[in-house]
Amino acid sequence: MPIERNPRDSRLRYTKECLYASFLELLPAKPVSDITVIEICEKAGISRKTFYKYYTDQFALLRGMQEDLFEDYQERLAGIPEDVFAIAPELIHFVDENRVLMKAVFANRGEGNFVDRALDDLYERYAPAWQKANPKLSAAQVESLFYYVVSGLFGLVRHWLFDQPKRSANDVIADANYLMKLSTP
């Protein structure tokens, strides 16, 4: 069972912080599949026994980190207007602040993946506003339009992380706004 998001026990909080920090240090150098539990534990100063108490392997640790990331994302977007032009900058800044982990998330799609969960969450949050803004479209057409636009936004973010990492978040936001204006009636 993964360590809870905000453990009250200071030892548990310290263990979690050390494991997360060591994993994040290793991620830029190699893919998750090449990182070993031994490496994570040595860098964290945590025993393997302690690691295995909470996680089965490095992918379980990544899933645990994605859980926390998803909760942070939900808190970040709470109260953002139901407008893709308002949400895109927040998403891009969020990705920028969590760049190393987000790159791992995009590279390791699987059960509980942050990207897939975020797409579904955004649809649930904003579908009524999109339907209202596009009254001539059926619900199915609005859903298709939403996933088309938002998947493009996530594609742009992925392209930035992997192919243009030196670009600033503000440059990506400007591109996203321009491209969304092209595709939004």
C-alpha positions, 0 to 999 in steps of 0.5 A: 500500500503506497504511502498516503499523500500527507502522512502525519507521522514525521518518519513516514513523511520523511521516507516518502520525501526521500523516496520521491526525491531520489526517484526524481533525481534518477529519472532525467538520466534513464527511463523508469524501466532501467531504474532499480529499487536498489538505486532508489533506496541507496540514493534515498538512504532508505532500506529496501525492506522499507521500500517494499513495505509501501511499493512493489517496484519502481513502477508502483512508486511512479503510480504513487507519485502520479496519485499525488500529482493528480491530487495536486492538479485537481487542487490547482484547477479548482475554481478555474473558469470553464474555458480552455483558454483559462485552463491551458496556461494553468496546465502548462505551468503545472507541467513546467513545475513538475517537468521531470515527473511529467516526462516520466508520466508521458513516457510510461503510459499505463494503469492510473496514468495521470494524462488519461485521468486528467483528460477524463477529469477535464471533460467531466469538469467542462463538458456542460460549458462546452455544450452551452458554447456549442448549442448546435452540436450534439452531445457526442459532437461536443465530446469529440470536439473537447477531446480533439482540442484537449488531446492536442493541448496534451500533444503540444505539452508532450512535444515540448517536454521531449522535443523542445525542452529549452522553450519556456512555459510562456512560449508554449502557452502562446502557441497553445492559445494561437492553435486553440483559436484556430480550432475553436469556433 
